[in-house]
């Protein structure tokens, strides 16, 4: 019996790397896409050590032809793709006044068009077989933008818009292909060490921070359950719902706190040109430098995974409460 096959973009480090190992532990063969060949091979070796087949294909997801060629190679060697996970991203920490058009274009190509290329490549194959799952990794920042992250926020919001359009088209065509989006909170990844940074101080995720394995578990859950969206962590829920209720108030709050909340007091030791146009060399894996504060689990993810049980418990508590009130009368 053949193993299920997942393709993961951005697989060399960060959330993508953690997602490779999460699916490998669950028995999936893995196709891995990212730019740095050495890190990609290290991630593939970690998957093989868990007893599955892994094929690393160095790929810039901003290049649609390269993504298509990678998918063709993976299917030729490993078989039909069951799940496609779009993780790859690139960004710049800077105010809009300090950005160049080339930086905005490149960040958008990777973070937005990279996911579009993945969706189109996966759908082409899944449509012909009438089965498969596409998981897009979004962000709370697709709903509530932060200062200094206009490139990333704009691209993630665009991913959300494209995803919603495609979802309706899949439903219209009555395809047995599921499209889902998982929105992440702040995650402890190398992003904050290798993203292009024009702020003069090292960047940090906005607390509270979660470990990449929490995101990886949520991504696999999204790949195996037919949910429209998965919001990971209470910070994500608060950001999305809070912005719906009081966007102007949050604008002013982030104007006061958004800079300091994303920067450390530690100055950059050199110009942080980052990985926007070329991979950054180094021994990067899933985790960033915030292990001491990052949370290893999310209660909200547990409740989402066990939704029926939690609703049953909530219903039981409500019934008991009503009975207690009746007794008092």
C-alpha positions as CSV (number, residue, x, y, z in Angstrom):
1,X,0.0,0.0,0.0
2,X,1.5,3.3,-1.1
3,X,2.1,6.1,1.4
4,X,0.1,9.4,1.1
5,X,2.2,12.2,-0.4
6,X,2.5,15.8,0.8
7,X,4.4,18.6,-0.9
8,X,5.6,21.5,1.3
9,X,7.0,24.8,0.2
10,X,9.4,26.7,2.4
11,X,10.4,23.3,3.7
12,X,14.1,24.2,4.5
13,X,13.5,26.0,7.8
14,X,10.9,27.5,10.1
15,X,7.3,26.4,10.0
16,X,7.9,24.6,6.7
17,X,10.7,22.5,8.3
18,X,8.5,21.6,11.3
19,X,5.7,20.7,8.9
20,X,7.9,18.3,7.0
21,X,8.7,16.3,10.2
22,X,5.0,16.5,11.4
23,X,3.8,14.9,8.2
24,X,6.7,12.4,8.1
25,X,5.8,11.2,11.6
26,X,2.3,10.6,10.4
27,X,3.5,8.4,7.6
28,X,3.5,10.7,4.6
29,X,6.1,10.7,1.9
30,X,7.3,14.2,1.4
31,X,8.2,16.5,-1.5
32,X,10.2,19.5,-0.3
33,X,10.5,22.9,-2.0
34,X,12.7,25.8,-1.0
35,X,15.7,27.7,-2.4
36,X,18.7,26.6,-0.2
37,X,19.8,23.1,-1.4
38,X,21.8,22.3,1.8
39,X,19.0,23.1,4.3
40,X,16.5,21.3,2.0
41,X,18.6,18.2,2.0
42,X,18.9,18.3,5.8
43,X,15.1,18.5,6.1
44,X,14.7,15.6,3.7
45,X,17.2,13.5,5.8
46,X,15.1,14.3,8.9
47,X,12.0,13.0,7.1
48,X,13.8,9.8,5.9
49,X,15.0,9.1,9.4
50,X,11.3,8.8,10.3
51,X,10.9,6.1,7.8
52,X,9.3,7.8,4.8
53,X,10.6,8.8,1.3
54,X,11.6,12.4,0.8
55,X,12.5,14.2,-2.4
56,X,14.1,17.7,-2.0
57,X,13.7,19.9,-5.1
58,X,15.5,23.3,-4.8
59,X,12.8,25.8,-6.1
60,X,12.1,29.5,-6.0
61,X,8.3,29.4,-5.6
62,X,8.0,32.9,-7.2
63,X,8.9,31.1,-10.5
64,X,5.7,29.4,-11.8
65,X,7.6,27.3,-14.3
66,X,10.0,26.0,-11.6
67,X,7.1,25.1,-9.3
68,X,5.4,23.2,-12.1
69,X,8.6,21.4,-12.9
70,X,9.2,20.5,-9.3
71,X,5.6,19.0,-9.0
72,X,6.2,17.0,-12.2
73,X,9.5,15.6,-10.8
74,X,7.9,14.7,-7.4
75,X,4.9,12.9,-9.0
76,X,7.2,11.0,-11.4
77,X,9.4,9.7,-8.5
78,X,7.0,9.5,-5.6
79,X,3.5,9.3,-7.0
80,X,0.4,11.4,-7.0
81,X,0.3,14.4,-4.6
82,X,-2.4,14.1,-1.9
83,X,-1.8,17.3,0.0
84,X,0.0,20.5,-1.0
85,X,1.0,22.9,1.7
86,X,2.0,26.5,0.8
87,X,4.3,27.9,3.5
88,X,7.1,29.8,1.8
89,X,7.3,33.6,2.5
90,X,9.7,36.5,2.4
91,X,9.4,40.0,3.9
92,X,11.0,43.3,4.9
93,X,10.9,44.9,8.3
94,X,10.7,48.6,7.4
95,X,8.2,51.5,7.2
96,X,6.7,52.0,3.8
97,X,8.7,55.2,3.4
98,X,11.9,53.1,3.5
99,X,10.8,50.4,1.0
100,X,11.9,50.2,-2.6
101,X,9.6,49.1,-5.4
102,X,11.9,46.1,-6.0
103,X,11.5,45.0,-2.4
104,X,7.8,45.2,-2.4
105,X,7.7,43.3,-5.7
106,X,9.9,40.5,-4.6
107,X,8.2,40.1,-1.2
108,X,4.8,39.9,-3.1
109,X,6.2,37.5,-5.6
110,X,7.3,35.0,-3.0
111,X,4.6,35.4,-0.3
112,X,1.6,35.9,-2.5
113,X,2.4,34.6,-6.0
114,X,4.4,31.7,-4.5
115,X,1.1,30.5,-2.9
116,X,-0.8,31.2,-6.2
117,X,1.7,29.2,-8.1
118,X,1.4,26.3,-5.6
119,X,-2.4,26.4,-5.8
120,X,-2.5,26.4,-9.5
121,X,0.1,23.6,-9.8
122,X,-1.6,21.4,-7.2
123,X,-5.1,22.0,-8.6
124,X,-4.1,21.1,-12.1
125,X,-3.2,17.6,-10.8
126,X,-5.9,17.2,-8.2
127,X,-8.7,18.3,-10.7
128,X,-7.8,15.4,-13.1
129,X,-8.0,12.9,-10.2
130,X,-10.9,14.6,-8.5
131,X,-9.2,14.4,-5.0
132,X,-6.7,16.2,-2.9
133,X,-6.2,18.9,-0.3
134,X,-4.5,22.3,-0.6
135,X,-3.5,24.1,2.6
136,X,-2.6,27.7,2.4
137,X,-0.7,29.1,5.4
138,X,-2.0,32.6,6.2
139,X,-1.7,34.9,9.1
140,X,-3.6,36.9,11.6
141,X,-1.9,39.8,9.8
142,X,-4.0,39.1,6.7
143,X,-6.9,40.6,8.7
144,X,-5.2,43.1,11.0
145,X,-2.1,44.7,9.5
146,X,0.9,45.8,11.6
147,X,3.2,48.7,11.0
148,X,6.7,47.8,9.6
149,X,5.2,44.7,7.8
150,X,3.3,46.2,4.9
151,X,4.9,43.8,2.4
152,X,4.0,40.8,4.4
153,X,0.5,41.9,5.4
154,X,-0.4,43.0,1.9
155,X,0.7,39.7,0.5
156,X,-1.1,37.6,3.1
157,X,-4.3,39.5,2.5
158,X,-4.0,38.8,-1.2
159,X,-3.5,35.1,-0.5
160,X,-6.8,35.2,1.5
161,X,-8.6,36.9,-1.4
162,X,-7.3,34.4,-4.0
163,X,-8.2,31.5,-1.8
164,X,-11.8,32.6,-1.3
165,X,-12.3,33.0,-5.0
166,X,-10.8,29.6,-5.8
167,X,-12.8,27.9,-3.1
168,X,-16.1,29.1,-4.7
169,X,-14.9,27.8,-8.1
170,X,-14.1,24.4,-6.6
171,X,-17.6,24.2,-5.1
172,X,-19.1,25.4,-8.4
173,X,-17.3,22.6,-10.3
174,X,-18.3,20.1,-7.6
175,X,-14.8,18.9,-7.2
176,X,-13.7,16.5,-4.4
177,X,-10.7,18.9,-3.8
178,X,-10.6,20.7,-0.5
179,X,-9.0,24.1,-0.1
180,X,-8.3,25.4,3.4
181,X,-6.4,28.2,5.0
182,X,-4.8,28.3,8.4
183,X,-4.0,31.6,10.0
184,X,-1.0,31.7,12.3
185,X,-0.1,33.9,15.3
186,X,3.6,34.8,16.0
187,X,5.8,31.8,15.6
188,X,9.4,31.3,16.8
189,X,11.2,30.8,13.5
190,X,14.5,32.1,11.9
191,X,12.4,34.6,10.0
192,X,13.3,37.3,12.5
193,X,17.1,36.7,12.0
194,X,17.1,36.5,8.2
195,X,14.4,38.7,6.9
196,X,15.6,42.0,5.4
197,X,15.6,44.5,8.2
198,X,16.0,48.3,7.8
199,X,15.2,49.2,11.4
200,X,18.7,49.1,13.0
201,X,17.6,46.7,15.7
202,X,16.9,43.0,15.6
203,X,13.3,42.0,14.9
204,X,11.1,39.9,17.2
205,X,7.7,38.3,17.0
206,X,4.8,40.0,18.8
207,X,4.2,38.2,22.0
208,X,2.8,35.7,22.8
209,X,4.9,33.4,20.6
210,X,4.3,29.8,19.6
211,X,6.8,27.1,18.7
212,X,6.8,26.0,15.0
213,X,5.7,22.5,16.0
214,X,2.4,24.0,17.1
215,X,1.9,25.5,13.7
216,X,2.9,22.2,12.0
217,X,0.3,20.2,14.0
218,X,-2.4,22.7,13.0
219,X,-1.3,22.5,9.4
220,X,-1.5,18.7,9.3
221,X,-4.9,18.9,11.1
222,X,-6.1,21.3,8.3
223,X,-4.8,18.9,5.7
224,X,-6.7,16.0,7.2
225,X,-10.0,17.6,8.1
226,X,-12.5,19.5,5.9
227,X,-12.4,22.9,7.7
228,X,-12.8,26.1,5.7
229,X,-10.4,28.0,8.0
230,X,-8.3,27.2,11.0
231,X,-7.4,30.1,13.3
232,X,-4.4,29.0,15.4
233,X,-4.1,30.5,18.9
234,X,-6.2,33.0,20.9
235,X,-4.0,35.9,19.7
236,X,-5.1,35.2,16.1
237,X,-8.8,35.1,17.2
238,X,-8.4,38.4,19.1
239,X,-6.6,40.1,16.2
240,X,-9.3,39.1,13.7
241,X,-12.3,39.7,15.8
242,X,-10.9,42.8,17.4
243,X,-10.3,44.4,14.0
244,X,-13.8,43.7,13.0
245,X,-15.2,45.5,16.1
246,X,-12.8,48.4,16.5
247,X,-10.4,48.9,13.6
248,X,-9.8,52.6,14.3
249,X,-8.9,52.0,17.9
250,X,-6.5,49.3,16.9
251,X,-4.9,51.6,14.3
252,X,-4.1,54.1,17.1
253,X,-3.0,51.3,19.5
254,X,-0.5,49.9,17.0
255,X,0.7,53.4,16.1
256,X,1.9,53.6,19.8
257,X,3.1,50.1,20.4
258,X,3.6,48.4,17.0
259,X,7.2,49.5,16.5
260,X,8.5,48.6,20.0
261,X,6.6,45.4,20.1
262,X,8.4,44.1,17.0
263,X,11.9,45.3,17.8
264,X,14.5,44.3,20.4
265,X,17.0,46.6,22.1
266,X,19.8,44.6,20.4
267,X,21.3,46.5,17.5
268,X,22.0,44.8,14.2
269,X,25.7,44.0,14.0
270,X,25.7,44.5,10.2
271,X,23.4,45.5,7.5
272,X,20.7,42.9,7.4
273,X,20.1,42.5,3.7
274,X,18.3,39.3,4.5
275,X,17.0,36.5,2.3
276,X,14.7,38.5,0.1
277,X,16.6,37.9,-3.1
278,X,19.0,35.2,-2.2
279,X,19.0,32.5,0.6
280,X,21.0,33.4,3.7
281,X,23.7,30.8,4.5
282,X,23.8,29.2,8.0
283,X,22.6,26.4,10.2
284,X,18.9,27.4,10.4
285,X,16.2,24.8,11.1
286,X,12.7,25.1,12.5
287,X,13.3,27.2,15.6
288,X,14.4,30.8,15.9
289,X,16.0,32.4,19.0
290,X,12.9,32.7,21.2
291,X,12.7,29.2,22.6
292,X,12.6,30.5,26.2
293,X,9.3,32.3,25.7
294,X,7.7,30.3,22.9
295,X,4.6,28.2,23.9
296,X,4.8,24.5,23.0
297,X,1.0,24.0,22.6
298,X,-2.2,25.9,21.9
299,X,-5.4,25.2,24.0
300,X,-7.4,26.8,21.2
301,X,-6.0,24.3,18.7
302,X,-7.0,21.5,21.0
303,X,-10.6,22.8,21.2
304,X,-10.7,23.2,17.4
305,X,-9.4,19.6,16.9
306,X,-12.0,18.2,19.4
307,X,-14.8,20.6,18.4
308,X,-17.7,18.1,18.9
309,X,-16.4,17.0,22.3
310,X,-16.0,20.6,23.5
311,X,-19.5,21.5,22.3
312,X,-20.8,18.5,24.1
313,X,-19.0,19.5,27.3
314,X,-20.2,23.1,26.9
315,X,-23.7,21.9,26.4
316,X,-23.5,19.7,29.5
317,X,-22.2,22.6,31.6
318,X,-25.0,24.8,30.3
319,X,-27.6,22.1,31.2
320,X,-26.1,21.7,34.7
321,X,-26.2,25.5,35.1
322,X,-29.9,25.6,34.2
323,X,-30.7,22.7,36.6
324,X,-28.9,24.5,39.4
325,X,-30.9,27.7,38.7
326,X,-34.2,25.7,38.7
327,X,-33.3,24.0,42.0
328,X,-32.7,27.4,43.6
329,X,-36.2,28.5,42.6
